[in-house]
């Protein structure tokens, strides 16, 4: 039973992390659409500038 609990917990944590990352990307998109600098958005979201360039092109 303990193994199942640990497996469930790790899946929960993975899902939580994925949700946090998705929120960061959505926030970055909103900030970039408001013409804030990539450097500023990178500092706020902790997303590297190179990754923001990819996000912004979408």
C-alpha positions in Angstrom: 0.0 0.0 0.0 2.9 2.4 0.8 4.2 2.0 -2.8 0.9 3.1 -4.2 0.8 6.1 -1.9 4.3 7.1 -3.0 3.5 6.6 -6.6 0.3 8.7 -6.3 2.3 11.4 -4.4 4.9 11.6 -7.1 2.3 11.9 -9.8 0.6 14.6 -7.9 3.9 16.5 -7.5 4.6 16.1 -11.2 1.2 17.4 -12.1 1.7 20.3 -9.7 5.0 21.2 -11.2 3.5 21.1 -14.7 0.7 23.4 -13.7 3.2 25.9 -12.2 5.3 25.9 -15.4 2.1 26.4 -17.5 1.2 29.4 -15.3 4.6 30.9 -15.8 4.4 30.6 -19.5 0.9 32.1 -19.6 2.1 35.0 -17.4 5.1 35.5 -19.7 2.8 35.6 -22.7 0.6 38.3 -21.1 3.5 40.4 -20.1 5.2 40.2 -23.5 1.9 41.2 -25.2 2.0 44.3 -23.2 5.4 45.1 -24.7 7.4 44.6 -21.5 11.1 43.8 -22.2 12.1 40.1 -22.4 14.8 40.8 -19.8 12.1 42.0 -17.3 9.7 39.2 -18.1 12.6 36.7 -17.7 13.4 38.1 -14.2 9.8 38.0 -13.1 9.0 34.5 -14.4 12.4 32.8 -14.1 12.1 31.7 -17.8 15.4 32.2 -19.8 15.3 34.8 -22.5 16.0 32.3 -25.2 12.9 30.3 -24.1 10.9 33.6 -24.1 11.9 34.3 -27.6 10.3 30.9 -28.6 7.2 31.7 -26.6 6.8 35.1 -28.1 7.1 33.8 -31.7 4.0 31.6 -31.3 
